[in-house]
Amino acid sequence: IGLKRIEIGNECFNYVREFVLDGLESLESLKIGRYCFIIDGNERDDGICRITNCPNLRQLEIGWYSFEDFKSFELSNLNSIQSIKFGYRCFEYADFSLKGE
C-alpha cells in the first residue's frame, strides 16, 4: 500500500523551483494543473523537475503554462508509462531528458 495518485490543482506552488519525485513505487498517476511552478514565464537559469524511479507510474499530465520557466526536465526509469500529456507552453525553456533502463 502506498500513494497511488498525486493531483495538484491550478495555480499552485508558484516560486517553487524544484519538483522531485523519486522512488514512489506505488504511484500510478500524476496530474498537475495549469499555471503551477512558475515565477514569471520568462526564461530563467533555475528550476528542476525530475520524476524518476516510479516503476508503476502510467499517466503523467501537466496543465497549460506549468513549469514554463524551468530550466531542466528529466524523466527516468518510468517503466510503466503509457500516457504523457503536456499543456500549452509547459517547459518552454527546459532541456528535456528521457531515460530508461
Secondary structure, DSSP 8 states (H G I E B T S, - for coil): ----EEEE-TT-STT--EEEEE--TT--EEEE-TT-S-SSSS--S--EEEEE--TT--EEEE-TTTTTT-SEEEEE--TT--EEEE-TTTTTT-EEEEE--
